[in-house]
Amino acid sequence: MFDNDSKIIARMAPMVQRVLIADPHVANARIMGELIRSMIRCQVWAAPDTGKALKLAGSVEPDVIFAEMSAEGLDGVEFTRKLRRSHLSCRQAPVVMMTGQATAGLILAARDAGVHEFLRKPFTVKDLLRRLEAVTLRPRDWIEAVDYVGPDRRRFNSGDYTGPLKRRADTPPTADSARTSQALKIVRSAIGAVVKDPTQALRALQAQALELKTSGVKAGDMKLTNAAIDFGRYLDGVEKAGGFDVAELERRAAPLLAYLPKDDLGAVAA
């Protein structure tokens, strides 16, 4: 390897100490493990199916996960969705999806499941290194919503697909005001989902309360900061009580949702 690669490996090695490979093909998992260990001294575990992969993830708490996209007994997209919505401490661990068919549709499906990177087979050691570099040295914001849980899709970066993704979300990283707007929209969406998915709705609301508190502090807006703090305290009480009162939730969220632009406020009642 080039000297620059050695420096990159040294920087990312502390963040790749435990690796999980979800692949029903034992030989493929073994080869992948050997390739990773040839670059970084780490521990590697392999799981042949979705259930065992989730169980193993809970016990070993991997720093990075490689998952086969589609194979007998394993659906990498479904595995990623379940991981992201689980209560495992490693639920935010970077997931690199592997497949021999890297079409635009498959890449988008993986991205929308909460995958960090996409690795097309066959791949070189350099390809593997670049994916590891991306998930360790170029961290992405975490999005905790109801319909989507995972890294910020606006910064999805796969070397296997360079064409237009043609989605409004496929834009450069947002400014602070846009981050605040996104958090408020997630709050609004989560309120509408408390009946069908109360667990994820609560998790999304708690995450956005923290995000809005940070935004308020950065902007020097004490009104927003205090509203976010009060909302967070209310949500902590909801968690202890074990359930929502939708009317009370809407009342508590009102001071925050008042920060939504007028055009977005019109959609609240929709």
N, C-alpha and C positions, 0 to 999 in steps of 0.2 A: 504494500500500500504506500501511497505517497505520504510524505511527512505531515502534510496538512490533515490527511485523514486520521493519522495517529493522534494528532492534537484534538480533533473532534471526538474521537473515541474516548480519549482520556476525560474530556469534559462531560460526556453523557454516561460514562460507565457507572457513576453512583446512582443514576436513575434507572438502571437496567440490571438490578441485582436479582430479581425474581421474574421469570418469564413463563407464561402459560401458552401452550400451543394446543388449540382445539382442532383436531384433524383425525378422522376415523382411519386414515391410512397410516399405519404404524411406521412404515419405512419413510414416508414423507415427513412425519413429525420428527423422526430421529435425525434425518438430514438437516432439517431446519434448525434443530437444537444444536447440532454440531457446527453449523455455519455461525450461529450466534455466539457460541462459546469460543469459536476461533478468533472472534474479534474482542469479546468481553468475557471476563471471568464472572460467571453468574450461575444461578441454579435454574434448571429448566424442568417443567412438568408438562405432561401431555395428557389430553383427555379425548376419548373417541366419539363422544356424543354430547348433545346440549346439556342434558341433566348432569352428567359427570363433570362437564366443564364448569357449570355454575357451582356445583358442590366444591370442586377443587379451588375455584376462585375464592370462595368463602374461607377456605382453610389456609391457603398459602398467601393470599393477598398479593397477587402479582403486580409488578410495576408496569408491565407491558403485556398485552395479549395479542396473539396471532390466531386468526380464526379462518378456517376454510369456508368459503361462501356457501357452497351447496354440495353436500355429499350425503351418503346413506347414514341416517341417524343424526345428522348435524345440519342445521340451517343457520349459517353464520349471521344472517340478518335478524332472525328471531332470537338467537342467543344474545346478540348485542342489545336488542330492545329489552329483553328480560333483565339483563345485567344492569342497564341504565335505570330501570324502574324498581330495582331490588333495594334491599336495605343493607347490602354488603358494603363493607368499608372500601372496597376497591371498585365501586360502581362507576367512578370517574376515570378509571385506568384507561390509558390509550388503547384502542383496538385497531389493529391493522388487518384488513380483510384481504384474503388471498383467493385468487381464482385464475383459471386459464382463459376465461372469456370476459375481458374487460370492456364491455359495451357501455355506451353512455347511460343506458337505462339501468344496468346493474350498478354502475358507479353511483348514480343518483339514489338508488334504493339503499345502498350501503350508507351513503351520506345521511339520508333521512332516518336511518335507524340509530345514528349516533356514532358511526365509525369515524376515526381520525384520519386514517390513510388507507390507500388501496395499493396492493402489490400484485402485479400480474405475473403469472407463471408462463414460461420459465423466466427466472430473474437471475441477475448477477449479484455478487457480493456487494458491488457498488450500489445497486438498486436497494438492497436490504439496508445498507448503511444509511442511505439518504432517507428512507422511511423512519428509521430509528432516530436519525438526527432531527427530523421534522417533529416527531412526537415528544422528544425530550428537550430539545434546545429552542424550539419555537412554539411554546405553549399557546393555547387558544382559550378565549373566555368560555366559561361553562354556562350553558343555557338550561335553566330549570323551568320549563313550561309544562303545560298539560299534554298537548299533542306532540311535543318534541322535548326530549331530554338528551343532552349531549354537548359536544363542543360546538362553538359558533360555526354554523354552516357557511357563513359569508367568507370564511377564511379556509374553506376546504381546499386542499391542494394535493391533487394526484398527478403524478408524472405520466399516468397512462391516458389521460384525457385532457385535451387542451381546447376543445371546441366550446361554443357558447352553451351555458347551462339554461339560459332563457328563463330565469326566475327572478322575481323582484328581490329575493333575499341574496342573490349572488352579486353583492356589491362590496366595495372596499370597507375596511373597518370603520365604524361610525364614530362621530364626535361625541363628546359627553352628553350634549343635549339629546342626541338621537338614542343614546343608551338609556337615558332616563325615559324617553318616550316608549322605547321597546319594553322596559320594565313595567310601565304603566299599562301597556296593552296586554302584557301577560297577566297582570293583576285582574284586569277586566275579563279576560278569557277564563282565568281560573275560577272567578266567582261564578261564571256560567256553567262550570263543570263540577261544582261541589256535590251535586246530587249523583251524577253518574260515576265520578271518580274522586271521592273525597280525600283519599290518601295522597294521590299525586297533586291534587288541587292545593292541599295544605302545604305540601313540600314546595310547590311552585310559589305560593304566596309568601312563605317564609323567606325563600331565596330572594324574591323581589323586594321585600321589606329591607333586607340588608343592602341590596343594590341601591335602593332609593335613599337610604340613610347615607351611604357613601357619596352618592351624587349630590345630595344636599350639602354635605360637609365641603366637598370640593367646590361647589358653586357659591358657598357662603350663604346659602338659603336656609336660615334657621327654621322657617315655617315648614319647609319640606322635610328637613331633618327631624324635627319634633313629630311631625305627622307620621313619618316612617317608623320612628321609635315607638310611638303609641300603638301603631298598627302591629308591629312585631310583638309587643307585650300582649296585645289582645290575642294574637295567633298562638302564643305560648299557652294562654289560658284555654283556648279551643283544643289544643293538643292534649292537655291534661284532662279536660272534660270529656274528650272522646267524640266530639261531634259539633257540627255547625248549626247555627240558627241563621238562615240565609238573610233574613231581614236585618238582623244585627250586623252581619258581615258587610252587607251593602252600606249600612250607616257608618260603620267604622272605616270603610275604604273610601268613602266620599271625599274626605279632605285630600287624599292622594289623587283620586281620579279627576279632581278639579284642575289638576295640572295638565291633563290631556288637552291637546289643541282642539279647537271647536269642531273641526272637521271629523276628528276621531270621537268626540263626545256624542255626535249624532248616531254613531254606530252602537253606542252602549244600549240603547233601547231596542235595537234591531234584533 
